[in-house]
Structure formats: structure tokens, C-alpha cells
Amino acid sequence: MTIRTTRTGVLGAFLLTLLALFLAPPAQAGDPLTEKSAGRKYALQSKGATDKAGRSMCVSAEINDAGNQAGKLRARTPCKLDILGSWETFTLHTNDKGSHAALRSEANGLYVSAEFHDSGSHMGMLRARQSGAIGNWERFELVPRGDDGWYALKYNFTEGGKSQDYYVSAEVNSTGSDEGLLRARASAENAPGSWELFQLLQLPSSSEPPSPASTPERKINVLAWNACGNNSNCQMYDYSVDGFTDAIATRAMEAKAGVILLQEFCEKLAKPLEQKLEKKLNGGADAWDVRFAPIQYAIGKSGRWAQKSCAKNRGAYGVAIAVPAENTWYKAVELNSPEKTERRTALCAAVQSWAVMACTAHFSTGGKGYDDPERHVQQAQAAHLAEKVAEYPGYRPVFGGDLNATPTVTPEESTVPVLQPLYQKFKECDPTNTVTAGNSKLDYLFAPNTATWAPCHVGGTVGPSDHKPVWGTVTLPAR
């Protein structure tokens, strides 16, 4: 059959083809419980899948498909960072300290599974479809192929006493909706080819906060608390979502807090906490913004980092900050940490009308028998934090958290206190050094030296966390 087309028809067809090839899928609403994170985000680039111009393709999660096709992964979008959307955006997660990584789709908030109970050409198909904890179907090993940044994704399928390793392939020779389909199906007994090679491209994050406002002298009530959300020895570990967020809101009400700095927090509690604060504190709906940043583990020798999993299927584990809802800028500050341990983090959020940069932090554990026995890394973390919180012109830093170190020298340290870089530049809330955890002061609030803290409080008893909360009123001079 011969099909006749007008020049307009040809042009229309050409434009449609361009749209299909070069435009990313429309942004989709993700899981609201995983949308509050400042963690690293990646695109997954296929080496074997290319377009007619030879450009590498990035992997999309086809979340609009139906049934057992929903969320299937295909290498089918050109890897141009300016057109990649939520369908092409993934985060990495681990629940075995970085031995394996799980991919989570930004488009729907679900982990990617290898579907080995499908049959035929879809056996081993990768789909973004798991809402629960990371299991065997969701674990992949990043296997380097040389030192040029390309990796094979190795998956282990074990059933009925049999164990077999497979590499994930991009089905380059398939057609239609299966073109570029990702399947765990190439035997890992053979070296991976181009179809089995992928690269994780870290996507850029926001760079600079908005310009701060000029503001008169301002008093701000600030609360810092290690909420102990991932420690089975704490009461709060076993709290329901409602009970956990209620405990924090109760502390915030006591402190009349306008800024809340939290540590040992689970990602999926950020949105419920925001809603709880808006319900229990003055301000009502859309009064608060709660953000999260993950603590991470290195994935093998890949140079890539995966977010540590929280208990009870509550997403990643890390720190959180609650500030007024006007906030539109927030950024994770990754803290260099001892090798082969958790990479600790801080999180900053800008309150433009106050000219305040609020930051929460959780340092590595130091001392004999812990991650940083001589506390040299902790001191470097303090110096790094002191630099990062003050690097935004016009913003006054107000920050703190669980810094896992005392204000004075401890026996295993050198003659220099771990937190000296902070005390040199900033004013601490509690000069009496009240104990906050165990027999030590580990929790802090800092502000510029030009500010004043009055009064400053430390909770009278430990519970339901293993840390006492610290809160105070800081007066910032006019800017």
C-alpha cells in the first residue's frame, strides 16, 4: 500500500517523532512520603542503548503502564540532563551497609524489583513497584567494568535451593514498548557486554538560596532533639507514625519552636510531622515545611552513595529540619566520615524573610571502640560545618544537633577539643554544659557571636528518646 502525505503531514509526523525521541515524559506525582528529601539523585545511563544519532539513552520508569507492566524500566530517553524528569530520576538505598544497592523511582517512590515470576520475554523484567522494605528482588550489586565509570548491575536469584547470578540487560533489539526493556537475564558467568553496562549520572541540585531580606532584630525559638527513630533501645522506635510525630510536636509546643532540628529521623515521617505541626502548633495549614537528608553508605568501589534504610519501612535514615513554609531552598551537606562507615550529614534550609540559614547535623560516633577512635574525623566535621553554615552572604546561621562530642577535651583526644572550630566562630546556647545523653553533653545549639541566647533549656529527663531535647530563644541583631 502507498500512503500519500502532504508536506504539512510530513512535518507533523516529523515533529511528533522528535517529541517522542527527545522529550522526557511529563513529571508525575511521586509518593508524598518520599518527596521531602535532599538526598543525591541519579539518572541511569545505558551504554548499549542509543538513538540513531548514537547518543546514549537513559532509563525511564514507565509508571503509566497498566497491570504487571506498570513501572517497567526501559532505556529510551536521551541522556540530556535538561530534559530528564521524574521518570528518569532514581535514588539509591541500602539495608546491608553498601554491599548491595536498591533503586527507587522518583516518579512513584517505589523500589525497583526484578520480576522473576514472570515468564517468557518478560522474565526478570525490572519494575518500580515495591512499596515495602528492600528484599532480595530489590538488591543489585554494582560490578565495575574497568575504571571508566561503567558498571554491570548483578542480581542474584535464589529459589528452590538453586542460586544463579544474572546481569541486567537493556533489550536493545526489542521493538515497540519492549524496546530497551531492562531485564536481569544475562548469565553472570560471562563478561558483561555493552547491553549490560550502565552508568549512574548524579543529577545537579539547587545551588544558591534566594537573596535574604533585610530584617529588624528578631527573636527565634529553636529546638534540637535526637528523636531516636532508628534505635530499637528507644521508646520512640516502637511508636506509630502518629505517636512519633505527636511526641515531637509536644516538645515543639513546650519550646514554642519556630525552627526544629532533628536527628535519627526516618524519611517517611517528614510529611506526617509537617501535618502534625500544622495541626497542633499555631499557624494552621501550610505553615510548616519539613525536609530530610539521608545518612549514606558507599556502594562498593563505585564512587556512588546509597541512603541508609530506616527501620519499619519508613524510607531512608538521617536528619530533618522543620522551618516556616516560606522555605523554598534546602541543601544536604555531606560530612566526610571514617572509611567503611556511615557518611554523616547536615541539612540546611533558608528562611528568607528572617535572613536565617537553619541547619541540623549529626556527627560520627567518636571514642574508643567507635567509628572515630581518636576523634580526628569529628574535628574535621566540626570545621566543615562551621564553614558551610556561614557561606551564604546575608544569612545568619542558626544550627545544632547531636554532635557526638563533649565541649572539652576527652582522654582519647589530642589537647584540642573536637568542637573548637564551632566555639571559635559561634555562640552556644548552654554555657553550663548540661548533660544531654548518658553522662555527657552531646547536643547543641549555635548562633553567630553577635547573637544572644536567653533563656536556654535542657529537658529534665531522658525519654521517650535516649537524648534530652535542647531549646532556647536566640536574639539576632538587625540586618
Helices and strands as residue ranges (DSSP letters): H 7-22, G 32-34, E 42-50, E 56-62, G 67-69, E 72-78, G 86-88, E 90-94, E 102-105, E 111-115, G 120-122, E 125-130, G 136-138, E 141-144, E 151-159, E 162-171, G 176-178, E 181-187, G 194-196, E 198-202, E 218-226, G 235-238, H 241-255, E 259-266, G 267-269, H 270-280, E 288-294, E 296-298, E 305-308, G 311-313, E 317-324, E 330-334, E 345-351, G 352-354, E 356-362, H 376-389, E 396-402, H 420-425, E 426-428, E 443-448, E 452-458, E 470-476
